[in-house]
Amino acid sequence: MSKVELASKRARLAARLREPRLISAPGIFEMISARIADEMDFDCLYMTGYGVVASYLGLPDAGIATYTDMVNRVTQFARVTRTPFIADGDTGYGGLLNVAHTVRGYEAAGACGIQLEDQEFPKKCGHMLGRRVIARDDMADKVRVAAETREDTNFLIIARTDARTTHGLDDALRRAEAYLRAGADVLFVESPESVEEMRRIGETFKGIPLLANMVEGGRTPVLSAAELESIGYRIAIFPATGFLATAAALEGVYARIKAQGSSIGGEVPLYPFPKMSQLMGFDEVAAFDERHRTDGR
């Protein structure tokens, strides 16, 4: 994708963010999920750290994946999608110099925004207990560096605080305010535990783009788009929905093969093989062969 095309994608997402309607962004975690989501005309996709680490490394999202692991995935997602996407950048993978390096890398790789969080390293999934956060001013410095480092002002800086679970909502709100002053474009107060807490976040930051993390089985209630809009959220990410559905489907079809020795008679819906081949680009492969074959076949 050219720099002009990438700039257009970022401008499109930034403009969409200024509209009042909620942006619902499904989680993409490997290339099949990315291609399927990209076909559906979403306004935005979300590269989920939990899902990428699980699918790429088969490991928990607990600070094990490196910057190199993640920026490589950003590059691959950008190559196969036309839809703008936001990418999980964890803690920035270190101090201020690391944050600057991460922002430059994610931006060059093709993301349209980066999510940075205030956890200590090694970080944990935002809906797990035991998360610890760095000093508020230290994270504000990270946000400031991120905002100053980006080349394209439409490259979104999403500042996430994980303080709610350990330190309470009041501290999380104070942190979010500091991150907003430091230059964050979107505020992400992770894992509020009730609708009332979500409403308080919305009331505190009226008119500011807010992100809601909708994790089925997580610590935050999963609400409808209308409910999220009424609270004041501008973006809702669904990071786990895709890989939870995939895991359930795989468990069902593999259990059928184990029990019966065959996939015949299985109840889990299967994506049609011809459609899958088309999705993966085999039509383009055939067209390439047709153009360049000289053996007459």
Secondary structure, DSSP 8 states (H G I E B T S, - for coil): --HHHHHHHHHHHHHHHTSSS-EEEEEE-SHHHHHHHHTTT-S-EEE-HHHHHHHHHSS-SSS-S-HHHHHHHHHHHHHH--S-EEEE-TT-SSSHHHHHHHHHHHHHHT-SEEEEE-B-SS---TTSS---B--HHHHHHHHHHHHHH-SSTTSEEEEEE--HHHH-HHHHHHHHHHHHHHT-SEEEE----SHHHHHHHHHHTTTS-BEEE--TTSSS----HHHHHHHT-SEEEETTHHHHHHHHHHHHHHHHHHHHSS-TT--S----HHHHHHHTTHHHHHHHHHHH--S--
